[in-house]
Amino acid sequence: MSVAGSSVVGMSSGVQRATSRWESQRTFDELGRPLRDITFCVVDLETTGGSAEGGSMITEIGAVKVRGGEVLGEFQTLVNPRTEIPAFIAVLTGITNGMVADAPPIESALPAFLEFATGSVLVAHNAPFDVGFLRYFAEQQGRAWPSFEVLDTARLARRVVTRDDAPNCKLSSLAKAFGSPTTPNHRALQDARATVDVLHGLMERLGGVGVQTLEELQTFSARVTTAQRKKRHLAEGLPHAPGVYLFRDERARVLYVGTSRDLRTRVRSYFTASETRSRMGEMVGIASRVDGIECATALEAEVRELRLIAEHKPRYNRRSRFPEKVHFVKLTREPWPRLSLVRRVLDDDADYLGPFSSKKAAEKCLAALHDTFPIRQCSDRIARDPSVGGRSPCVLAEMQRCLSPCDGSVDATAYAAVVRQLRDSLLRRPDDVVDAINARMSVLAGDERFEEAGVHRDRLAAFVRAAARTQRLAALTRCPEVVAARREDDGRWAVHVVRHGRLAAAGVIPSGADAQAYVAGLRESAETVRPGPGPVPAATAEETEKVLRWLESPGIRLVDVDGEWTCPVAGATRHLAIHDAVNQSRLSLVPFGERRELGTVHQPAR
């Protein structure tokens, strides 16, 4: 464990540059607590997973204490997690079991850090994650949590940084945008140093618009423009009810589609300082009217929003515009089945995995399956009797990565057995793929071939996510009808009719009405849904997932289920936790465009 004081020789040039930048802000007024007088403790953690409550442990703590642009001290320690570090995490951070074997446990590391940080404002990039871990282990040790004030640089950056400054608000992008010489690399002290430069860059930016105190920094939002204020009347006439709103230009073209539990309140917010997105300010400047569609429930509003975005493809909506641009991994039905990447589902009795919104993610999943099962990868048609035609084996066969049915190296029975294992991995139990790739990653990580291990990690993550998603979607879409209800905050019951994963009807039982009669009438008037083939036969995957989230929310009562709504006990969902943790950690470093491949795309608040 090491604590470096401010007298340490060799302060980084990035910190020196931050100091010079800070000098330009020393004319702050003395209203509130001037930023130049605040001691900030910038902290970063490395962990074995994404949730302390779920059993994840801290493996490294790094922190930098600064005031007025000057580094007062640094803190760094590895932490023995008393558990094996998953291969995924070792690949991501470079922290191995051997490195932490002699490190202090959290019972020693946490008190030392708290002593270092006492009297300062805690700062972290995605602070709920880091501070949440620290608070959890303080509670586990029976320690009173100091009354730290907390500042989240990620949240602040989303209010300040535009896409002209940086493509996104990840730590790596912000560090580059603000000229930090420190490159984040998922080591705690290195990332904390980069966050210091980001913090100073944000303060410099906000100093130019009058942000002088800690209180102003914590509550900053972009100032509303005159053009936005003048269009507040566009919200008049909209109801205080859930629904969908459509901003239109002077030619009635849809510019943006959104949803809210309170249409009028939400649309009014676009004309106030609470709307900080630069693109929305531009959109409001073009808009000439706002149409509202009142919905019975919030879920109906969310589904209508998706359908309207897909129909109109508004230029200011970033997500959900092209639900048709998806890919599937297909296990063909032919004498010698193979895996294929396809754009649409056919009624051909084949098995499909997906949909994938990214072709790269689909290719990674396909590679994971080919790494595990040596079925053929060629697209040629092979006769049931491969001896007809006299084919010669391909390179994959020579590498023992293909059973080579083309030259008769495998009989139909043995090949069919491998295909059955593959189909079982897709539909029910993914353990063969998970075990095979985890074993390969462990060997590569042990040889410190982290880049190669990372390739397999990404392939496995793509497969697990796709298999879990497909299994959950197919479980619901197999049911011809599911009717469910939930008591809302106002005491009334919201009812939804779902057919093959598509929302067919929504309503709220009026006070004093006969509930059974109302539900029966809602079912009779519901949309007729004729399913097609595949895991999402009647709606987009995004719509079905929204319906699933509602059905799985607290307080749901199933009124009726036509069919069998079940997921495999040994399915892929049970492997998701570790991949979610790695994905959450990687989001702070990877380019924005790759987020959809990683499985999580943060959506703007509405």
C-alpha positions in Angstrom: 0.0 0.0 0.0 1.4 3.4 -0.8 0.4 7.0 -0.1 2.4 9.6 -2.0 2.4 13.2 -0.7 2.3 16.4 -2.7 6.1 16.8 -2.3 6.8 13.8 -4.5 9.1 14.8 -7.3 7.9 14.1 -10.9 4.4 15.5 -10.9 2.9 14.7 -14.3 2.8 17.3 -17.0 -1.0 16.9 -17.1 -1.3 17.9 -13.5 1.1 20.8 -14.1 -1.0 21.9 -17.1 -4.1 21.6 -14.9 -2.5 23.9 -12.3 -1.8 26.6 -14.9 -5.3 26.3 -16.2 -6.7 26.7 -12.6 -4.8 30.0 -12.1 -7.1 31.6 -14.6 -10.0 31.0 -12.3 -8.7 32.7 -9.2 -11.1 35.7 -9.5 -14.1 33.6 -8.3 -16.5 35.5 -6.1 -16.9 34.3 -2.5 -20.5 33.2 -2.8 -20.9 29.7 -1.5 -17.8 27.6 -1.2 -15.3 28.7 -3.9 -14.0 25.8 -6.0 -10.4 26.9 -5.4 -10.8 26.2 -1.7 -12.3 22.7 -2.0 -10.2 19.6 -1.5 -11.3 16.9 -3.9 -10.4 13.2 -3.5 -10.7 11.6 -7.0 -11.1 7.9 -6.6 -11.3 4.8 -8.9 -11.8 1.2 -8.1 -11.2 -2.1 -9.9 -13.5 -5.0 -8.8 -14.2 -8.6 -9.6 -17.7 -7.8 -10.9 -20.5 -5.2 -11.1 -22.3 -5.5 -7.7 -21.0 -5.6 -4.2 -24.3 -6.9 -3.0 -24.0 -9.7 -5.5 -20.7 -10.9 -4.1 -18.2 -8.9 -6.1 -15.0 -7.7 -4.4 -12.6 -4.8 -4.7 -9.2 -5.6 -6.2 -7.6 -2.2 -6.3 -8.2 1.3 -5.0 -6.5 4.4 -6.5 -7.1 8.0 -5.5 -5.6 11.5 -6.0 -6.3 14.4 -3.6 -6.2 17.8 -5.2 -7.0 21.4 -4.2 -6.8 24.5 -6.3 -5.3 22.5 -9.1 -2.4 21.2 -7.0 -1.9 17.5 -6.2 -1.8 17.1 -2.4 -1.3 13.3 -2.4 -1.9 10.0 -4.0 -3.2 6.7 -2.7 -2.9 3.3 -4.3 -3.3 -0.3 -3.1 -4.1 -3.7 -4.5 -6.7 -5.5 -2.4 -6.9 -9.3 -1.8 -10.5 -10.2 -2.8 -10.2 -13.6 -1.1 -11.7 -15.2 -4.2 -10.5 -16.1 -7.7 -10.4 -13.2 -10.1 -12.5 -14.3 -13.1 -10.6 -14.6 -16.4 -12.8 -11.9 -17.9 -11.7 -9.4 -15.3 -8.0 -10.4 -15.5 -8.1 -9.8 -19.2 -9.8 -6.4 -18.7 -7.6 -5.0 -16.0 -4.4 -7.1 -16.1 -4.8 -7.8 -12.4 -4.2 -11.5 -11.8 -4.6 -13.7 -8.7 -0.8 -13.8 -8.2 -0.7 -10.0 -8.0 -3.2 -9.8 -5.2 -2.1 -12.8 -3.2 0.0 -10.8 -0.8 -2.1 -7.6 -0.9 -4.0 -6.4 2.2 -7.7 -7.4 2.5 -10.5 -4.8 2.3 -10.6 -4.7 6.1 -7.2 -3.0 6.0 -7.4 -1.1 2.7 -10.7 0.6 3.3 -9.8 2.3 6.6 -6.5 3.5 5.1 -8.4 5.0 2.2 -11.1 6.7 4.4 -8.3 8.2 6.4 -6.7 9.6 3.2 -10.0 10.9 1.9 -11.4 12.5 5.2 -12.4 16.1 4.8 -12.6 16.1 1.0 -15.4 15.9 -1.6 -15.3 12.5 -3.3 -15.1 12.6 -7.1 -15.4 9.6 -9.4 -16.3 8.9 -13.0 -19.6 7.0 -12.6 -19.6 7.7 -8.9 -22.6 5.5 -7.9 -20.5 2.4 -8.9 -17.3 3.4 -6.9 -18.9 5.0 -3.9 -21.5 2.2 -3.8 -18.8 -0.4 -3.3 -17.0 1.7 -0.7 -20.2 2.3 1.3 -21.1 -1.4 1.1 -17.9 -2.6 2.6 -17.9 0.1 5.2 -21.3 -1.2 6.3 -20.1 -4.8 6.3 -17.2 -3.7 8.6 -19.6 -1.8 10.9 -17.9 1.5 10.1 -19.8 4.7 10.0 -19.7 6.2 6.5 -18.2 9.7 6.6 -20.6 12.5 5.4 -18.8 12.8 2.0 -20.3 15.0 -0.6 -20.0 13.3 -4.0 -19.4 14.7 -7.5 -19.8 12.5 -10.5 -17.7 13.7 -13.5 -19.6 11.4 -15.9 -22.9 13.1 -14.9 -21.4 16.6 -15.0 -19.9 15.9 -18.4 -23.2 14.9 -19.9 -24.5 18.4 -19.0 -21.4 20.2 -20.4 -19.7 18.3 -23.2 -21.2 18.4 -26.7 -20.6 15.9 -29.5 -18.4 18.6 -31.1 -16.1 18.3 -28.1 -16.1 14.5 -27.7 -18.1 11.6 -29.3 -19.4 10.5 -25.8 -18.8 11.0 -22.1 -16.6 8.0 -21.4 -13.4 8.6 -19.4 -11.1 7.8 -22.3 -12.9 10.2 -24.6 -13.0 13.0 -22.1 -9.4 12.5 -21.1 -8.4 12.9 -24.8 -10.8 15.9 -25.3 -9.3 17.8 -22.3 -5.7 17.0 -23.3 -4.8 14.7 -20.4 -1.5 12.9 -20.9 -2.8 10.0 -18.9 -4.5 7.3 -20.8 -7.1 5.3 -18.8 -6.2 1.6 -18.7 -8.5 0.1 -16.0 -5.8 0.4 -13.3 -7.2 2.4 -10.4 -4.5 5.1 -9.9 -4.0 5.7 -13.6 -7.8 6.1 -14.1 -8.0 8.4 -11.1 -5.2 10.6 -12.5 -7.1 10.9 -15.8 -10.3 11.8 -13.9 -8.4 14.6 -12.2 -7.6 16.1 -15.6 -11.2 15.7 -16.7 -12.4 17.4 -13.5 -10.1 20.3 -14.1 -11.2 20.5 -17.7 -14.8 20.6 -16.8 -14.2 23.3 -14.2 -12.3 25.4 -16.7 -15.1 25.1 -19.2 -17.7 26.1 -16.6 -15.7 28.9 -15.1 -16.2 30.7 -18.4 -20.0 30.7 -17.8 -19.9 31.8 -14.2 -19.7 28.6 -12.2 -17.6 29.6 -9.2 -18.7 27.5 -6.3 -19.2 23.8 -5.4 -22.9 24.4 -5.1 -23.1 25.8 -8.6 -21.0 23.0 -10.0 -23.2 20.4 -8.4 -26.4 21.9 -9.8 -25.2 23.2 -13.2 -27.4 22.8 -16.3 -27.1 24.5 -19.7 -29.0 27.8 -19.9 -32.1 27.9 -21.9 -31.9 29.8 -25.2 -34.3 32.6 -26.2 -35.5 30.5 -29.1 -36.5 27.7 -26.6 -38.4 30.1 -24.3 -40.4 31.5 -27.2 -41.9 28.1 -28.1 -43.3 27.2 -24.7 -46.8 27.7 -26.1 -46.3 24.5 -28.1 -47.0 22.5 -24.9 -50.3 24.2 -24.3 -53.3 21.9 -24.9 -51.4 18.7 -24.2 -52.9 16.6 -21.3 -51.4 15.7 -18.0 -51.5 12.0 -19.0 -49.3 9.2 -20.3 -48.7 9.2 -24.0 -46.5 9.9 -27.0 -45.5 13.3 -28.3 -44.3 14.2 -31.8 -42.4 17.3 -32.7 -43.0 18.4 -36.2 -41.5 21.1 -38.5 -43.4 23.6 -40.6 -44.0 20.9 -43.3 -45.5 18.5 -40.7 -42.5 16.2 -40.9 -41.8 14.3 -37.7 -38.6 15.6 -36.1 -38.6 13.6 -32.8 -40.8 11.1 -31.0 -40.8 10.7 -27.3 -42.9 9.3 -24.5 -43.8 10.4 -21.0 -46.1 9.6 -18.1 -47.2 13.3 -18.2 -47.2 14.7 -21.8 -47.7 18.3 -20.9 -45.0 18.5 -18.2 -42.5 16.6 -20.3 -43.0 18.7 -23.5 -42.8 22.0 -21.4 -39.4 20.8 -20.2 -37.9 21.1 -23.7 -38.4 24.9 -23.3 -36.6 25.2 -20.0 -33.1 24.8 -18.6 -33.8 21.2 -17.6 -33.2 20.2 -21.3 -29.4 20.1 -21.7 -29.0 18.1 -24.9 -27.6 20.3 -27.7 -29.4 18.3 -30.4 -32.7 18.9 -28.7 -32.1 22.6 -28.6 -31.5 22.5 -32.3 -34.7 20.4 -32.8 -36.8 22.8 -30.8 -35.6 25.7 -32.9 -36.9 23.9 -36.0 -40.2 22.6 -34.5 -43.4 24.4 -35.3 -45.9 22.2 -33.5 -46.2 19.3 -31.1 -48.8 16.5 -31.4 -49.7 14.4 -28.4 -51.2 10.9 -28.4 -52.8 10.0 -25.1 -52.4 6.4 -24.0 -54.1 4.3 -21.4 -50.9 3.2 -19.7 -47.2 4.0 -19.7 -46.4 0.7 -21.4 -48.7 1.4 -24.3 -47.0 4.8 -24.7 -43.6 3.2 -24.8 -44.7 0.7 -27.4 -46.4 3.3 -29.5 -43.2 5.4 -29.4 -41.2 2.5 -30.8 -43.7 1.9 -33.6 -43.9 5.6 -34.5 -40.1 5.9 -34.6 -39.8 2.9 -36.9 -42.6 4.3 -39.1 -41.4 8.0 -39.4 -37.6 7.5 -38.7 -37.3 11.0 -37.2 -33.9 12.6 -37.7 -33.5 13.6 -34.1 -34.2 10.1 -32.6 -30.9 8.2 -32.3 -32.3 4.8 -31.4 -35.0 2.4 -32.7 -35.2 4.0 -36.1 -34.3 0.9 -38.1 -35.6 -2.2 -36.4 -35.5 -4.0 -39.7 -31.7 -3.8 -39.8 -31.0 -6.9 -37.8 -29.1 -10.2 -38.2 -29.7 -13.7 -37.0 -27.5 -16.8 -36.6 -29.3 -19.6 -38.3 -28.8 -23.4 -37.8 -29.9 -24.8 -41.1 -32.1 -27.8 -41.8 -30.3 -29.9 -44.4 -28.5 -33.3 -44.6 -25.4 -31.7 -43.2 -26.5 -28.6 -41.2 -24.3 -25.6 -40.8 -24.5 -22.1 -39.1 -25.3 -19.1 -41.3 -25.5 -15.4 -40.8 -28.9 -14.1 -42.3 -30.9 -10.9 -42.4 -34.4 -12.4 -42.0 -36.2 -15.4 -40.7 -37.9 -17.8 -43.0 -40.6 -20.4 -42.3 -38.2 -23.2 -42.9 -38.2 -25.0 -39.6 -34.6 -23.9 -38.9 -33.3 -22.7 -35.5 -32.5 -19.0 -35.2 -30.5 -17.1 -32.6 -31.1 -13.3 -32.4 -31.9 -10.8 -33.5 -28.6 -8.9 -33.4 -28.7 -5.1 -34.0 -25.0 -5.3 -35.0 -23.5 -7.5 -37.6 -20.2 -7.5 -35.7 -21.9 -8.9 -32.6 -23.5 -11.6 -34.7 -20.2 -12.5 -36.2 -18.6 -12.8 -32.7 -21.4 -15.1 -31.6 -21.0 -17.2 -34.8 -17.2 -17.4 -34.1 -17.9 -18.6 -30.5 -20.0 -21.4 -31.8 -17.5 -22.4 -34.5 -14.8 -22.4 -31.8 -16.8 -24.9 -29.8 -18.5 -27.1 -32.4 -16.5 -28.5 -35.4 -19.4 -28.4 -37.9 -18.8 -27.4 -41.4 -18.4 -23.7 -42.3 -18.7 -23.9 -46.1 -21.9 -22.9 -47.8 -21.8 -25.6 -50.5 -24.7 -28.1 -50.8 -23.5 -31.5 -49.8 -25.3 -34.6 -50.8 -26.6 -37.0 -48.1 -24.0 -39.4 -49.4 -20.8 -37.3 -49.5 -18.9 -39.9 -51.5 -20.8 -38.8 -54.5 -18.8 -36.0 -56.1 -15.4 -36.9 -54.6 -14.7 -33.7 -52.7 -11.4 -32.9 -51.0 -11.2 -31.6 -47.4 -10.7 -27.9 -46.8 -8.1 -26.1 -44.6 -10.4 -26.2 -41.6 -10.6 -29.9 -41.8 -6.8 -30.2 -41.9 -6.7 -28.0 -38.7 -9.2 -30.3 -37.1 -11.8 -27.5 -36.8 -14.3 -29.2 -39.1 -15.5 -32.8 -39.1 -15.3 -32.7 -42.9 -18.5 -34.4 -44.0 -17.6 -33.3 -47.6 -15.0 -36.2 -48.0 -16.8 -38.8 -45.8 -14.5 -38.3 -42.7 -17.6 -38.4 -40.5 -20.8 -40.4 -40.8 -24.2 -38.9 -40.5 -24.9 -40.2 -37.0 -21.8 -38.7 -35.5 -22.3 -35.4 -37.2 -26.0 -35.3 -36.1 -24.8 -35.8 -32.5 -22.6 -32.7 -32.7 -25.5 -30.8 -34.3 -27.8 -31.9 -31.4 -25.3 -30.5 -28.9 -25.1 -27.3 -30.8 -28.9 -27.0 -31.0 -29.1 -27.7 -27.2 -26.6 -24.9 -26.6 -28.7 -22.5 -28.6 -32.0 -23.3 -27.1 -31.5 -24.7 -23.7 -28.1 -25.1 -22.1 -25.1 -23.1 -23.2 -22.6 -24.8 -20.9 -20.6 -26.4 -23.7 -19.7 -23.1 -25.2 -19.2 -21.3 -21.9 -16.9 -24.1 -20.6 -14.8 -24.4 -23.8 -14.2 -20.7 -24.2 -13.6 -20.0 -20.5 -10.9 -22.8 -20.5 -9.3 -21.2 -23.6 -9.3 -17.8 -22.0 -7.7 -19.1 -18.8 -4.9 -20.6 -20.7 -4.3 -17.5 -22.7 -4.5 -15.2 -19.6 -2.1 -17.5 -17.8 0.4 -17.0 -20.7 -0.3 -13.2 -20.5 -1.8 -13.3 -24.0 -4.5 -10.9 -22.9 -5.3 -9.5 -26.3 -6.1 -13.0 -27.7 -8.0 -13.8 -24.6 -10.0 -10.6 -25.0 -11.1 -11.7 -28.5 -12.5 -14.9 -27.0 -14.1 -13.0 -24.1 -16.0 -10.8 -26.6 -17.1 -13.8 -28.6 -18.4 -15.5 -25.5 -20.2 -12.4 -24.2 -21.9 -12.0 -27.6 -23.1 -15.6 -27.5 -24.3 -15.6 -23.9 -26.2 -12.3 -24.5 -27.8 -13.6 -27.7 -28.8 -17.0 -26.2 -30.3 -15.4 -23.1 -32.2 -12.9 -25.1 -33.5 -15.4 -27.6 -34.6 -17.8 -24.9 -36.5 -15.1 -23.0 -38.1 -13.7 -26.1 -39.1 -17.1 -27.4 -40.6 -18.1 -24.1 -43.1 -15.2 -24.3 -43.7 -15.2 -28.1 -44.7 -18.9 -28.0 -47.8 -18.0 -25.9 -50.8 -17.1 -28.1 -52.0 -14.8 -25.4 -51.0 -13.5 -22.0 -53.3 -11.2 -20.0 -51.8 -9.4 -17.0 -52.7 -6.6 -14.6 -51.0 -4.4 -12.0 -52.4 -1.9 -9.5 -51.1 1.5 -10.3 -50.2 4.3 -7.9 -53.7 5.8 -8.1 -55.2 2.5 -7.0 -56.7 1.5 -10.4 -55.6 -1.6 -12.3 -53.7 -1.4 -15.6 -54.4 -4.4 -17.9 -52.5 -5.5 -20.9 -53.2 -8.1 -23.5 -50.1 -9.6 -25.1 -50.3 -11.9 -28.1 -47.1 -13.7 -29.3 -45.0 -11.0 -27.6 -46.9 -8.1 -29.3 -49.0 -5.6 -27.2 -52.5 -6.2 -28.6 -54.5 -4.0 -26.1 -54.1 -1.8 -23.0 -56.5 -0.3 -20.6 -57.2 0.8 -17.0 -60.2 -0.7 -15.2 -62.5 2.3 -14.3 -63.3 2.7 -10.6 -66.4 0.7 -9.6 -66.4 -1.3 -12.9 -66.8 -5.0 -13.1 -63.2 -6.2 -13.5 -64.0 -9.5 -15.2 -66.3 -7.8 -17.7 -63.8 -5.1 -18.5 -61.0 -7.6 -19.1 -63.3 -9.7 -21.3 -64.2 -6.7 -23.4 -60.6 -5.6 -23.7 -59.6 -9.1 -25.0 -62.4 -9.0 -27.5 -61.4 -5.7 -28.9 -57.6 -6.5 -28.9 -55.6 -6.6 -32.1 -55.6 -9.9 -34.0 -52.0 -11.1 -34.2 -50.9 -13.7 -36.7 -47.4 -14.8 -35.8 -44.6 -15.5 -38.3 -41.6 -17.7 -37.8 -38.6 -17.1 -35.5 -38.1 -16.0 -31.9 -39.9 -12.6 -32.5 -42.7 -13.6 -34.8 -45.1 -10.6 -34.3 -43.3 -7.5 -33.1 -39.8 -6.1 -32.9 -37.5 -7.5 -30.3 -37.4 -4.1 -28.6 -41.1 -4.1 -28.2 -41.3 -7.6 -26.8 -38.5 -6.8 -24.4 -40.4 -3.8 -23.1 -43.5 -6.0 -22.6 -41.3 -8.6 -20.8 -39.9 -6.0 -18.4 -43.4 -4.9 -17.5 -44.5 -8.5 -17.0 -41.5 -9.1 -14.8 -42.0 -6.0 -12.7 -43.2 -6.1 -9.1 -46.9 -6.4 -8.4 -47.9 -8.1 -11.7 -50.9 -10.4 -11.6 -51.3 -12.9 -14.4 -55.0 -13.0 -15.4 -54.7 -15.7 -18.0 -51.9 -17.4 -20.0 -52.7 -19.3 -23.2 -49.8 -21.7 -23.8 -46.8 -22.5 -21.7 -44.6 -19.5 -20.6 -41.3 -21.1 -19.4 -37.6 -20.5 -19.8 -35.0 -23.3 -19.5 -33.7 -23.7 -16.0 -30.1 -24.2 -17.2 -30.4 -21.4 -19.8 -28.0 -18.7 -20.7 -29.5 -16.1 -18.3 -27.6 -17.6 -15.4 -24.3 -16.7 -17.1 -25.1 -13.1 -17.7 -24.0 -11.5 -14.4 -20.2 -11.7 -15.1 -20.6 -10.5 -18.6 -22.8 -7.6 -17.4 -20.1 -6.6 -14.9 -17.4 -6.6 -17.6 -19.6 -4.7 -20.0 -20.3 -2.0 -17.5 -16.7 -1.6 -16.7 -15.7 -1.5 -20.4 -18.3 1.2 -21.2 -16.0 3.8 -19.7 -13.3 3.1 -22.3 -14.8 1.8 -25.6 -15.9 4.1 -28.4 -19.6 5.0 -28.4 -20.2 3.2 -31.7 -19.2 -0.2 -30.1 -21.7 0.1 -27.2 -24.5 -1.7 -29.0 -22.2 -4.6 -29.6 -21.4 -4.8 -25.9 -25.0 -5.1 -25.1 -25.9 -1.8 -23.4 -26.7 1.5 -25.0 -27.5 4.3 -22.6 -30.6 6.1 -23.6 -31.1 9.8 -23.0 -33.5 10.7 -20.2 -36.8 11.9 -21.2 
